[in-house]
Amino acid sequence: MRDHSLGYTLDEALTSVGFGTFQGLALVFAGIGWFSEAVEVSLLSFIGPALTTEWSLSPTAESLLSTTVFGGMLFGACFWGFISDAYGRRTAIQLVSLGMFGSGLLSAFSPDYKTLAALRFFMGFGAAGGHVFLSWFLEFLPSSNRGTWMLVMTCSWIFGEMLEASLAWVIMPRLGWRWLLGFSSIPSLTLFLISNFTPESPRYLFTAGKTNDAMRILEKVARINRKELPNGYLIADQNVQVDEEKVPSEQTTLLTSSTSKIRSLEKSLKSICELFAPDLYVTTLLLWGLNFAYTFAYYGIQLMVSALSSRQNDCQSTPSIFNTMDTGIYINGFITCSAELPGLLLAVILVDRIGRKPCLEVLTVLSLIFMVPLLWPQGGLVTTSLLICSRMFLSAAFETLCVYSTEVYPTSVRARGFGISSAVGRIGGMLCPLVAVGLVRGCHQTLSVILFGVVTFLSGIFVMFFPLEMRKRGLADVVASEQ
């Protein structure tokens, strides 16, 4: 029997190897994952007008394309969380990237509207697995600057939106929407090819009982970073079962391996109740509420920006910031996406200095402050600028929430918990147009601001009740009830 006085935990091992070359490569890989999702999700806003003209679509049919993507993401967010916790992060990443590439490329050959809508549903289903990249990257990071690097990784979403706007600007007028869909699938193909050389998360392996495999990954990370692991053995800081005899060897038959995987998936599906364990149920409910609120308010503000920047807008006598620049849809998209970078930079600066909860509060309050002046009539330029600033801080708060969501759940339920809370957020994204579109397009600006302001205010209240602050706190591996 091993002497645990000579052992070290996963957090201690990751602290020893630090943030080095390996984590830099992991940052690029995980960033490509979020980049690919952003590219695929944002392109519909650029091809919509072309599809309307070519297929004589009604406004309702055009908007339903976005709804189908959100519908796919609603189911996919839960599904990929279960797959990631049952079969591993690497397996989920490979399936997600392959699914995104396949549905994205096939979309370019859609013969009609129904086929395109079905393929974009499957695209949304695949793209919803983007949270697995966040979990995978998290599990290689030391706790000291974990939040900072997680937020740096999420910057790739904004870069993906900016690239898609630039790509649409170049391709759409010259080659058309099918070529844009085809080119937009390239990042997913790149992701799939790289994933074949990507290691599994050592934290996942260790929690699954595969201690030797986890050690091999940690030793590889240490070699690449030119650091050394602590002396001794890898041990659990919680009651994680690490019986190597239960781990299938290379000689295990295919039937036994398949049976083991099926049982693992069944266990994962049955263990959703773990999200409501005594130490987690408050956090789970608050994450659901906050994901819903942030998503609802973010897309509501985005809807207001779109309405005010439209040339057909009849709600203002003073031109918006975009109309005065006489820019098109592509430049508009580029500007609104890049405008979110300063808010995310502020989150990067604050998250490891003051903590996750204070950072969320600061960003939420700043978003609310920029909404308040809109309770009174403002000029178009001022109104649009205030909305963009409010959206900027709300977007940064949402990215910070993603970091907190992955940290606060134990490894055994991390992807599952984050996936389900993300799915609840998608419901907010689907309901927002139904609730808010009448207010925005009916020129009820004050009522719209009150609605989104109240939702944002409630978000700040939710943050106050989170029981844990994850700044410089080690990650848990199993739910407390399992110990």
N, C-alpha and C positions, 0 to 999 in steps of 0.2 A: 504493500500500500504506500502511495506517495506521501511524502511529508509536505503538507500544504504551507509550511513555514518557508519553503523554498519556491513557492508558486507566485505567479503574477496574473492579474486579470487582463481582460481584453483592453480595458481603458488604459491600464498601465502600459501594455504593449504598444498601443497606438500613440501614447504620449512619448514613449521612448523613440519610436521611429519618426515622430513629428510630421510636419507637412513638408514633403520633399518632392522629388521628381515624380514618384509614383502618383501622389495625390494630384500633381499638376496634370498628368496624363488622364487621371480619372475625372478631373474637372472638365477637360476638353470633351471626353467621351460622354459624360452625363449632360454637358451643355448641348452637344449635338442632338441628344434625345429631346430636350425641351425646345431646341431650335426647330427640329423637324415638326413637332406638334404645332408650334406657333405658325409655321409656314402653311400647313394644311388647314388649320382652323381659320386663318385670316383671309385666305384667297377668295372665299365666296363673295366678300364685299366688292371684289374687283371684277369677277366674272358675271355677277348678277345682271347688270345692264345688258351685256352681250347676249346672255341666255334669253332674256326677256324679248329682245329684238328677233333673235333667230327662231325661237320656238313660240313666239306670241304668248308669253306667260302673263298671267294676271299678277298684280302686286301680292296677292295672297299666296299664289304658287311660288313666287320668288322667295318670299319670307319663309315658306315651309322648308326650303332647302336648309336654311340655318337651323330650323327647329329639328329636322331629322338628325343633323350633326349633334346637337345637344342631347337628343334622345339616345343616340348611340353612345355618347359619353356618359350618360346617366347609368346605363347598364354596364358599360365597359369599366368604369371606375371601380365598381364593386367586384366584377369578375377578375380583373387583373390583380387586385389586392389578395384575393383568395389564392390565385395561381402562384403569386410571388411567395406567399407564406407557406404554401404546400410543397411546391417544387423548386423554389429558389429564385433569387433575384435575376440571375443570369438567364434562366429558362424563360422567365416572363419577358425580359428585355428582348430576347431573340424573337419571340412570338409577336410582341408588340411591333417591333421594327419591320418584320416580314409582313404582317397584316397591313400596316400603314403603306408600305411600298406597293403591295399588290392592289389594294383598293384604290390608292392614289393613281397608279398608272392606268388601271382599267377604266377609271373615270374619264380619262382623256379620249376613250373610244366609245363613250356612251352614245347609243343611237337615238335615245329619246329622254324625256324628262324623268319618267318613272325609273328608268335604269340608273340615271345619274343620282337620283334621290336615294335609291337603295344602296348604291356604292358609297355615297357620302355618309350614310348611316353606319356602314361598316368601317369607314374611315374614322368617324367619331368614336366608334367602339374601340378601335385600336389606339387612337390618340389619347384616349382616357387613361391609358397605361403610363402616361408620362410621369406620374407620381412614383412609379417604381424606380426610376432613375434617381430621384431625390433620396429615396430610402437606401439605395445601393451606395450612392456617394457618401451619405451620412455615415455609413457603417465603416468607412475607412478613415474618418477624421478624428484627430485628437480633440478633447473637449475644450481646450483653451481658446481656440479661435474658430470653433465649429460653426457658429452662427454667421460669421463674416463670410466664410468661404461658401456656405450654402446659399447666401444671398447673391454672392458673385456669380454662382452658377445659374441662378434664376434670371440674371441679366440676359442670358442667351435667348429668352423668350422675346424680349424687346428687339434684340438684333434680328431674330427670325421674322418678326412683323415688318421691320424696316427693310429687310432684304426682299420680302415678298412684295412690298409696295414698289420697290425699285425694279424688281423683275417684271411686275405687271406693267409698269410704265414703259419698259423697253419692248416686251413681247406682245402685249395685247393689241396695240395699234398696227403691228406688222404681221404677226403670225396667228393671232386669235387665241381664244380661251383654251382650246385643246392643247396647244403647245405649252401654255402656262401650267396646266395640270400635269403634263408630262415632266417638265423641268422641276416642278415643285416636289416630285416624288424622289428626286435624286438624293436629298439628305437622308431619307429613310433607308434607301439602298446602302448608302455609305455606312449608316448606323448598323445595319444588319451584318455587313461584311466585317466591321471592326469587332462586333460582339462575339464573333467566333474566337477571338484572342483575349477576351475579357475574363478575368478571374471571378469566381463566385465570392460573395461577401463572407469574410471569415466569421463575422458575428452570426450570420445565418447558419453557417456550417457548424459552429460550436453549439448553438442552441439546438440544432438537429441531432446532436450527439456525435458529429464527425470531427472529433478533436484533432486527429492527425492531419486531416485535410486543412482544417483551419490553421494549424501550425505551419504547414507548408506555404500557405498564402502569406502569412505574417513574415515568415523567413524571406520570401521573395520580395515583399515590400521593403524589408530592412536592407536587403542587398541593393535594391535599386536606389534607395535613399542614402546608402552608404552609412547606415546606422546599425546598432546592435540591439537585439532584444534583451530584456532583463535575464539574469541567470535564473534557472529553475524551470518549473513546469507551468503550462497554461492551466489555470484553475477558474472555477466559477465564483463570482461574487454573490451568486444566488444559487438556489438549489436546481441547477440545470442538470438533467440526466445526460451523462457523457459515457455511457457504457459502450465501448467500441465493439463488443461482441454483437450488439444489436445492429450495427451498421453493415450493410451489405458489402461484401468484398467484390473484387473484380471477377471472381469465379462464380458469383451468385447467378443463378439462371435467370433468363429473361422473364420467365413466368413469375418467379419470386419477386424480382424487381418491380414488375408491373403491379403485382398484388400489393406490394409495399406502398407504391405510389398511390394506388386507389384508396388504400386505408388512410394514407396521409391526407389525401384530399377530403375524404369523409370526415376525418377528425377536424380538419380546418373548417369545413362547412358547419359542423355541429358546435364549434367553439366560438361562434359569434357572441354568445352570452358572456364571454370573457371581457368584452368591451364594457360590460355593465357590472364588472367586479366591484367590490366595495371601494377600492382605491381609484377606480377609473370612471365610474358611471357619471359623476358630476362633470369631469373633463369631457367625456364623450358627448353629453348633451349640450354643453357649452360650445364645443367645436362644431356640432351640427348647426346650432343657432347662428354662430358667427360666420360660418361658411355661407349659409343661406343669405344672411344680411349683407355681407360684403359683396357677394355676387349680384344680388338684386340691386343694390345701390350703385355698383360700378357700371353695370350695363344700363341702368336708368340714366346715369349721368352721360354715358356714351351716346345714348339715344338723344338726349337733349343737345349735345354737341353736334351730332349729325343733322338734327332738325335746324339748328341755328346756322349751320354752315351751308345748308342747301340753298340753291338759287331759287327754288320754288317756295321758299319759306315766306309766309305772309304774317309772321308774328312779330316782326321788327321793322322799324323804319330806318334804323341805322345799320350799315353793313357789318357783318361779322368779320373776325380777323382774317378768315379765308377769302371772303368775297372781296375785301379791299386789296388782297394780293393777286386776285384774278388767277387763282391756281385751280388745277383739276383734281379729280378724285385720288390720283396716285400721290401727288404731292401732299394733299390733305392727310392721307393715311400715313405718310412718312413723318410729317410734322407732329401729328397727334401721338404717334408711337414713341418718337424720340423724346417728346416732352415728358415722358414718364421716367426717364433716366435720372434726373436730379432727385426725385423723391426716393428712388431705389438707392442712390448713392448715400442719402441721408440715413436710410435704414442700415446700410452696410457699416456706416460709422458708429451708429448707436447700439446695434444689437448685442455686441459683445462687451460694450462699455457700461451700459446701464441695464441690460437684461432684456429678455423677450417681452415680458408684460409691459414694462415702462415704454419700450419702443413702440409696441402696438398702440398704447394709449396716446403717445405723442403724435403718431401719424394719423390716428383717427380724429383727434381733436383738431389738427391742422386741416384735415379735409373738411371738417364741419365748419371751421372758421371761414373758409373760402366760400361756403354755401350761404352763410348768413346775409351778406350784402345783397344777395339775389332775391331776398324777400321784398325788396323794393325795386321798382323799375330801373334798369340800367341800360346804357347804350349797347348795341350789338357787340362792339369790340370788347367792352368791359365784361359783358355777360359771358361771352365765349372764353375769354381769358380766365375768368374766375372758375368756370366749369372745368377747364383743362387742368388748372392747379388743383382743384378738389379731386379730380380723377387721378392725378399724379400721386397724391398722398394716399388715396384709397388703394391704388394698385400696389404701392409699396407696403401698405399694411397687410394686404392679402398675401404678398410674397413672404412677409415675415410670419404670418400665420401658417403658411406651408412648412416653414422651418420648424416652428413650434410643434406642429401636428406630428411630424416625423420623430421628433425627439421625445415627446411626452409618452408615446406608446412603447411598450416593451418590444423587443425584436420578434417574439413569437406572434404578435398581432399587429406589428407596425404597418405593413402594407395594407392589411385588411382594414384597420382602423382609419388610416388616412384615406383609403379608397372610398369607404362608405361615407365619410364626412364630405369628401369631394363630390360624391354623387348627390348628397343633399344640397350642396351648393349649386349643382347643375339644375336642380328643380327651381331654385331662385332665378337662374338665368332664363329658364323657359317661361316662368310666370311673369317676369318683369315686363315683356312687351304687352302681354294681355292686360296688365293692370295699368301700366304707365303710358302706353302709346296714345290712348285717348286724351290724357292730360297734356302730353307734350304737343301732339299735332293739333289739339284743340286750343292751343295758345294759352293754356292755364299754367303759366310759368310759376306763379306763386304757390299753387297747390302742388305742383311737381316738386318744387324745392322743399316744401314742408314734408312731403312724403319721404323723399330721399334723406332729408335731414333727420327726421325721426328715426328712420332705420339705422342711419349712421350713429346717432346718439345712443341707441340701444346696443349697438356693437361695442361702444366704449364701456357700457355697463357690464356686458358679458365678460369683457377682458378682466375687469376687476375681480371677478369671482373665480378665476382659474386658481386651483389649489397649489400648483407647482410653478416655480420659476426654474427654467432649465439652463440658465447661464452657468457655465463651468461645472455643470452637474453631470456625472457619469450616466450612461444610458443603461436602462434596465433590460434584462434579457427575457424574463418570464413575468407573467402576471402574478401579483402577490398571492392570489388564491392558490397558485400552483405550488408554492413553496412548502 
